[in-house]
Amino acid sequence: MSQSDRRFEVAEAAWRVIVREGLDHTSIRAIAQELGCTTGVVTHHFRDKQELILFALNQVTQRLLTIMQAEASQPLGVDRLVAMLSAFLPLDAERQDLLKVWLAFLGYAIGRESLLVEHQKYANCLRELIIQELKALQADQFLRSDLDPAMEANVLLALVNGISLDSLIQAKSLSSKQQKFTLWQYVSGLSATSQETRPLN
């Protein structure tokens, strides 16, 4: 096994521990136990817990980008924007794990300025992708010309982040269909054409 493969294997083990136990209980020892190896194997690839956690955050960002870029292969339009933004919604097991790791990192980073800066850097990368999509939609007259893409990207991310957080804290949260419909309903209101209410299906 190459060094790169082993590093990803260690990161995947860290991912499982974070999802299952949270960052407070994620330690070099816990990750080694997850892998069935010594702590030396883990520290050979990651100097300390912070370096490993940053790597896990990068993996979250890359997975979200992969989902969004796959959806971007659809024809340009409002439905494509909704599909890209749906990457942030916990609609399946993979995205539920992404959400848990993302939120665990954010909670851990509060009070740790260097980690917050890293979190903001990755978040901005995702935000820029949404801004570019909004600009393309606006240029092709799918969206209203009076919209500010940068501000609207913030609003859209706040919406999907809020829906995602709600899914974790509410006993009776929105179903997957309701989550997607709520997002579609808001995005359709940005359309340059008349809006319709799309039924749940």
Stockholm file with secondary structure:
# STOCKHOLM 1.0

chainA/1-201         MSQSDRRFEVAEAAWRVIVREGLDHTSIRAIAQELGCTTGVVTHHFRDKQELILFALNQVTQRLLTIMQAEASQPLGVDRLVAMLSAFLPLDAERQDLLKVWLAFLGYAIGRESLLVEHQKYANCLRELIIQELKALQADQFLRSDLDPAMEANVLLALVNGISLDSLIQAKSLSSKQQKFTLWQYVSGLSATSQETRPLN
#=GR chainA/1-201 SS CCHHHHHHHHHHHHHHHHHHHCGGGCCHHHHHHHHTSCHHHHHHHCSSHHHHHHHHHHHHHHHHHHHHHHHTTSCSSHHHHHHHHGGGSCCSHHHHHHHHHHHHHHHHHTTCHHHHHHHHHHHHHHHHHHHHHHHHHHHTTSBCTTCCHHHHHHHHHHHHHHHHHHHHHCTTCCCHHHHHHHHHHHHHTTBSSCCCCCCCC
#=GC SS_cons         CCHHHHHHHHHHHHHHHHHHHCGGGCCHHHHHHHHTSCHHHHHHHCSSHHHHHHHHHHHHHHHHHHHHHHHTTSCSSHHHHHHHHGGGSCCSHHHHHHHHHHHHHHHHHTTCHHHHHHHHHHHHHHHHHHHHHHHHHHHTTSBCTTCCHHHHHHHHHHHHHHHHHHHHHCTTCCCHHHHHHHHHHHHHTTBSSCCCCCCCC
//
